[in-house]
């Protein structure tokens, strides 16, 4: 990944480039931003620029030995840490390094969800385990092979378990000489505050609509008008724009489940709602959490649709078509209670509530709230 390959983020790119050219590279930096804004691609381009031996004023050369090695993700002084599935007590990221290289080669804008799917872990949550901290210490104690600095890139660092996080904290408090830590997270609030306070925090802002539209025209072959419309729905997240171009499998499944819930709740089909709750529970805990997030989004979109403010709407055309008929039932009489219902459901899922019981209760409460919305019409 080069700086030139990254969508938008000109200000962040300039700041990173200047830090290298002025020799003011902080030993620990935390890239904070949603996956679709380009936090990991920026960190990769930054690492390349630091290691490049013939860098230009605005990018790495792409031709020196260091650049060629980084293109293959095989530079001996650039190390990667990322969430993995635990196969044994001492599993480490190097066990999955070939999979990681394959993934990054196919996925310019990685995300936690697509990595989980690529790993084929099902509903299990990949994590960064304490065994990785020991491996990091081992690598940092080795001499650099080809460059002055060793770079440790830790992606989704909020998924470190507590033992690993505390070990990383000690390394940040007592840094190794000529070692750079690049931490990347879309949920920095889940990191230890002591880790956050010991890093230079690099905020990765949402992308502009124009930047996303331009990328969609180049990469997806959309015409200018369509690209601009899709980019608007993305809310600054390039990955959401790609999902909108074509509903991915999971989002399509969530859409069908949401439609089924609302139709059965409207018709008060209790037996069908019980079957529905069992179907949702089969998604597993991580899938349940993502589905609840989707429900929250669709409730919001329904309410916005009623306000006749298309510039605030972020839906796929198939979803919008459903909202033309359904949205009126989400109104002032029930929208706050629906939002709170799904918020509490999200909390209970995180606390390992029984999925079948939880979602059947949610379905029954949605039935009551949809009835309240009907009375408002």
Secondary structure, 3 states (H helix, E strand, C coil): CCHHHCCCCHHHHHHHHHHHHCCCCCCEEEEECCHHHCHHHHHHHHHHHHHCCCCCCCCCCCCCHHHHHHHCCCCCCEEEECCECCCCCCCCHHHHHHHHHHHHHHCCCCCHHHHHHHHCCCCCCCEECHHHHHHHHHHHCCCCCCCCCEEEEEECHHHECHHHHHHHHHHHHCCCCCEEEEEEECCHHHCCHHHHCCCEEEECCCCCHHHHHHHHHHHHCCCHHHHHHHHHHCCCCHHHHHHHHCCCHHHHHHHHHHHHHHHHHHHCCHHHHHHHHHHHHCCHHHHHHHHHHHHHHHHHHHHHHHCCCHHHCCCCHHHHHHHHHHHHHCCCCCHHHHHHHHHHHHHHHHCCCCHHHHHHHHHHHHHHHHHHHHHHC
